[in-house]
Amino acid sequence: MSTVSMQVTVSRTTIQIVAVPDTGMANIFIVDNNDGSHQLQVVPIRQYLRAGTAVELAASHVLEFAVAAIERHMHQQTH
């Protein structure tokens, strides 16, 4: 299986997911115009892959979760 990378920009922050099937992990990176790039979290995806989920779908799910968390964090900072 090949490594899959996906990214999306939320406000001025880019969220990148790198899913590595061989390790069963997905790395979440945050790229901010002010702070540069840093690894936010490593998420296990092995159970999804073993259940037959395509690595692209698992990465997409992790990306959606990360986007929701970042949006929630940004919303809390404005209130």
C-alpha positions as CSV (number, residue, x, y, z in Angstrom):
1,M,0.0,0.0,0.0
2,S,1.2,3.5,-0.8
3,T,1.4,6.5,1.6
4,V,-1.5,8.9,1.2
5,S,-1.3,12.6,1.8
6,M,-4.2,15.0,2.0
7,Q,-4.5,18.6,3.0
8,V,-7.1,21.4,3.4
9,T,-6.8,25.0,4.4
10,V,-9.0,26.4,7.2
11,S,-8.8,30.1,7.6
12,R,-5.1,30.7,7.4
13,T,-4.0,27.3,8.7
14,T,-3.3,24.3,6.5
15,I,-4.0,20.9,7.9
16,Q,-2.1,18.0,6.3
17,I,-2.6,14.3,6.9
18,V,0.0,11.7,5.9
19,A,-1.4,8.2,6.2
20,V,1.2,5.4,6.2
21,P,-0.4,2.0,5.8
22,D,2.7,0.0,6.6
23,T,2.8,1.5,10.1
24,G,-0.9,1.8,10.5
25,M,-0.6,5.4,11.5
26,A,-1.8,8.8,10.2
27,N,0.3,11.9,11.1
28,I,-1.5,15.2,11.4
29,F,0.6,18.3,10.6
30,I,-0.5,21.9,11.1
31,V,1.1,24.6,8.9
32,D,0.4,28.1,10.1
33,N,1.6,31.3,8.4
34,N,2.8,32.6,11.7
35,D,4.2,29.5,13.5
36,G,5.5,27.4,10.6
37,S,4.9,23.7,10.6
38,H,4.5,21.2,13.4
39,Q,3.2,17.8,14.0
40,L,0.0,17.9,16.0
41,Q,-0.7,14.3,16.6
42,V,-0.2,10.7,15.4
43,V,-3.5,8.7,15.0
44,P,-3.7,4.9,14.7
45,I,-5.6,3.8,11.6
46,R,-4.6,0.2,11.6
47,Q,-8.0,-1.0,12.9
48,Y,-9.7,0.7,9.9
49,L,-7.3,-0.8,7.4
50,R,-7.7,-4.3,8.9
51,A,-11.5,-3.9,8.6
52,G,-11.0,-3.3,4.8
53,T,-11.3,0.5,4.8
54,A,-9.2,2.0,2.0
55,V,-6.3,4.1,3.2
56,E,-7.7,7.1,1.3
57,L,-11.0,6.8,3.2
58,A,-9.2,6.4,6.5
59,A,-7.1,9.5,5.8
60,S,-10.1,11.5,4.8
61,H,-11.9,10.6,8.0
62,V,-8.8,11.7,10.1
63,L,-8.7,15.0,8.0
64,E,-12.4,15.7,8.7
65,F,-11.9,15.1,12.4
66,A,-8.8,17.4,12.5
67,V,-10.6,20.1,10.6
68,A,-13.6,20.0,13.0
69,A,-11.2,20.2,16.0
70,I,-9.3,23.2,14.5
71,E,-12.6,25.0,13.6
72,R,-13.9,24.4,17.2
73,H,-10.6,25.7,18.6
74,M,-10.8,28.9,16.4
75,H,-14.4,29.5,17.4
76,Q,-13.5,29.3,21.1
77,Q,-10.7,31.8,20.7
78,T,-13.0,34.3,19.1
79,H,-15.5,34.2,22.0
